[in-house]
Each structure stands twice: as structure tokens, then as C-alpha cells.
Amino acid sequence: MSRLRFTVYIPSHNYGRFLGEAIESVLRQSADDWELIVIDDGSTDETPEVMSLYRGHPRISLHRKEGIGLTAVCNFALGLAKGDYVIRLDGDDVFDENILLVLGNYLDRDPDLALAFPDYYLVDKFGEVFGQERRQRLYSQNHSFDLPPNGACTLVRASVLKEIGGYREDLGAQDGFDLWTKVVTRYKCANVNLPLFYYRKHGTNLTTDTQRIINARRQIKKDAVRARLATAHPVIAVIPCRRDFDFTTDLWKQEIGGLSLLERDIRVTSSSDMFDHIVVTCDNPETAEWVARSRDPRLRFVLRDPQSTIRSASIVPTLEKIARELDPELTGITVVRYIQSPFVNVDTLEEAVSTLAMSDADSANGVEEITSRVFRRTAHGIEMLNRRGELRSDFDTIYRDVQTCVAVRNRNFPTGSLMGRSTVSYVVSAAECFFIDSEHKMKIARLMTGIGG
């Protein structure tokens, strides 16, 4: 008896108005050797009625769960899967008729490939195409693996999925990022530059809860790098301060929420067990007294050369001095934390370390994605840098440095470079992007903490 090549599964929670179109797109596949598993996860809409229309089809099995969540549904489907390859189609999305044929051919031809994923069209709730997302080719054009594919419509070997333990059920989001993190570090992956599914954007997408997604990604990264950090120690947190050259003398003394900016940073940084050393460096010796108030044995003060605090001066010599004392072999990581961003939390500091440790890059920088249109001037007028509503590549996204914190490898410092040659990024929440560089911003920060200005 020949083996079944493809298991397609469709989870649906209140996507009844789209579900029929999703199922029909599987029935139209140009590849024949597939099975389809449809799971209604506690829907209260017309999902059961839509599913009943396909009850008699020999290749389709229908199941009902009572709101167990997407990742638990994925694991349920994996337990039922009979195919060599497994792919998820969300209940509100649509397959191109050749997706199984094309992606299956990629995995058939290269037994070392664990998964393959395509480009895709963006469609609105009415099914009208308004854009196309394109990923640069892995290993040839794109050598950074920090951006995962879409969680759905990725063809994965069932044996690999089972070997990595299936999907995590404790996060409630970012199943695709969890899968990618586990697979890309162990196996070869591929992407196909053909749009082979239609990703529907509408107001009830599961992927619109931004903070839940950020939290899930952070936890996945943190868990993924535990073993890697064992070879990247020590991890040093540095909080640089200065007497002059800000809008007020000794900015680090300014209080918001009943604490000085320095005290806030020390408290946040000390709440993490990821740091082996925490260093406050300043050209004002008075800062040492503030540091001494902390009972954290990891905390120390290093006097900073006043020349290094000039706005145009590099901080690298100061960081190298600290690193050579605490990390003579320069094998570790340093996180530079800026007091002017008082709302950065400990999860962001740890994500800076985790993001760098997951990659071979020289640094990891906190950024904010720019969603409004950005232009540059050219000889013939202005040119838009970040494409919208048209063919987009993963290289078209524009970010800005938000000066929250940066993680760097200590090996960078002897070259005189802070960031090194290659930098990866992690997205910081809007609140954490707030940067105090004026009296006006200071007043706003105090208002944000509820003490008035």
C-alpha cells in the first residue's frame, strides 16, 4: 500500500463565513494524494453547518473540540495525520491549487529539507487581492533567520514535527515562530518565491493581539537560547550615565514615579537572573553612593572618563574597559541600557540577549517598525522606501532605532565597533520607545507614571 504524501488540516474558530472557500481550495489541488482534517474548535457561528456539507467526502474527516486553542488543535491534528508531509490552512485563508504540488516537490527532491514555505497574496475580507508578500531566498539572498514564515501554509515533514515534540500549548500565540525556532537551528529549510496561498486580513484575525504576540515571542526566544547562553557567558548589563551634555545636569538623578532614572534601571535590570554582572558607569563619583544602596552582589560602579561622555565620543572604550575586567577572553555579551528610556521592562532586556544568542550576528538592536510611508529624495523627486499595497519583500520593512537597549558581543570592542558587521533586531512596544531628551518629555514621563508634572 502506497504511503499518503500530504495531510492538510484546517482549524476553524468562528470562521464559518470563510471556511467553505478554504475547504474548496483543498479539493481543487492539482496533487491527488492528500487527506483533509477539519477541526471546529468551539465555534458558535455557522462552522458546524458548513462542515456538514462535506461529511460524505472520502478524504475529509470532521472533528469538534470545545475551545482548546490553536496550538492544541495543531497537536490534535498531528496525532491523526497519516501523511508524510503536514500543512495547516487556517479557516479564513485559501490555498492556490498548486501549493501541495510545488512544496511537495521541494521536499521530495531534497531529503535534508525539513520544511518549505511560499510567498503569498494579501486579500481583504471580500477576497480581493491588495498586496503580495515576498521573502528573499534563504541561504543565498537572506542569511538572517530571525524572521519566521507564516505559521500556516508551511509544509513540514511529519517526522520532524513529531521529533521536536509538536507545538507548545502554554503560550497561546506564535506557533509558527515556535516551530521555526526549533527547526531552523537543526535542519535545512527552504522558501519558494511563488505566491501559493491567499492570506486574509480582516478585523478578527488571531494575529492582531500585539502584546500577546510580543510576550509569546520573548518566551520562545528565552527558552530556545538557554543552552547557547552557557557558551556566551558572562552576560553583562551596563548602565551608562554622565554629569553633563544632557538637557539637565546629572540626568540620572531625575525622578519619575518616586524613583530616580538610575534607580529605576537598577531595579529593572536586577530583576533578571540572565545577567552575571550589572555595571553602572558615570563620570560623577556620587553615582557610586547610589549604586551602594543596592544589595545585589552583581552590581558594581566603574568611574567613567569625562572625555568619554561627550556627545560625539564613542562609548566603546568604556565598554571595552569593563568587558576586559569581567570577561578577559571577550566571549560574552554586553547589554547597554539607556536611562533615558524609563519604561523598558525586564522582558525587553532579556529579549535583547536572547535575540543575539539565537543568531551568529554581532549585535541585536531594539527597533520600532515604521508603518507610515517613508520617502527619500532622489535626482528625479522622492522615492518611497517602504512599499505598501503592492509586491513587498521582507527587506522592504523600515525600522527606526528607539535607543532602548542594545546587546553586543564583547569581541566587537577591540575593533572599535559597538555594533559589529551584522545586526539583528527585535521589535519594542510603543510605550518602551518613549525617550526623555527634554524637559517637556520629562514632564510627560511623570504624567505617564501618575504623579503630575
C-alpha positions, 0 to 999 in steps of 0.5 A: 500500500502506497504511503499518503504524501500530504495531510492538510488540516484546517482549524476553524474558530468562528470562521464559518463565513470563510471556511467553505472557500478554504475547504474548496481550495483543498479539493481543487489541488492539482496533487491527488494524494492528500487527506483533509482534517477539519477541526471546529474548535468551539465555534458558535457561528455557522462552522458546524453547518458548513462542515456538514456539507462535506461529511460524505467526502472520502478524504475529509474527516470532521472533528469538534473540540470545545475551545482548546486553542490553536496550538492544541488543535495543531497537536490534535491534528498531528496525532491523526495525520497519516501523511508524510508531509503536514500543512495547516490552512487556517479557516479564513485563508485559501490555498492556490491549487498548486501549493501541495504540488510545488512544496511537495516537490521541494521536499521530495527532491531534497531529503535534508529539507525539513520544511518549505514555505511560499510567498503569498497574496494579501486579500481583504475580507471580500477576497480581493487581492491588495498586496503580495508578500515576498521573502528573499531566498534563504541561504543565498539572498537572506542569511538572517533567520530571525524572521519566521514564515507564516505559521500556516501554509508551511509544509513540514515533514511529519517526522520532524514535527513529531521529533521536536515534540509538536507545538507548545500549548502554554503560550497561546500565540506564535506557533509558527515562530515556535516551530521555526525556532526549533527547526531552523537551528537543526535542519535545512529549510527552504522558501519558494518565491511563488505566491501559493496561498491567499492570506486574509486580513480582516478585523478578527484575525488571531494575529492582531493581539500585539502584546500577546504576540510580543510576550509569546515571542520573548518566551520562545526566544528565552527558552530556545537560547538557554543552552547557547547562553552557557557558551556566551557567558558572562552576560553583562548589563551596563548602565551608562550615565554622565554629569553633563551634555544632557538637557539637565545636569546629572540626568540620572538623578531625575525622578519619575514615579518616586524613583530616580532614572538610575534607580529605576534601571537598577531595579529593572535590570536586577530583576533578571537572573540572565545577567552575571554582572550589572555595571553602572558607569558615570563620570560623577563619583556620587553615582557610586553612593547610589549604586551602594544602596543596592544589595545585589552582589552583581552590581558594581560602579566603574568611574567613567572618563569625562572625555568619554561622555561627550556627545560625539565620543564613542562609548566603546572604550568604556565598554571595552574597559569593563568587558576586559575586567569581567570577561578577559577572553571577550566571549560574552555579551554586553547589554547597554541600557539607556536611562533615558528610556524609563519604561523598558521592562525586564522582558525587553532586556532579556529579549535583547540577549536572547535575540543575539544568542539565537543568531551568529550576528554581532549585535541585536538592536531594539527597533520600532517598525515604521508603518507610515510611508517613508520617502527619500529624495532622489535626482528625479523627486522622492522615492518611497522606501517602504512599499505598501499595497503592492509586491513587498519583500521582507527587506522592504520593512523600515525600522527606526532605532528607539535607543532602548537597549542594545546587546553586543558581543564583547569581541566587537570592542577591540575593533572599535565597533559597538555594533559589529558587521551584522545586526539583528533586531527585535521589535519594542512596544510603543510605550518602551520607545518613549525617550526623555531628551527634554524637559517637556518629555520629562514632564510627560514621563511623570504624567505617564507614571501618575504623579503630575508634572 
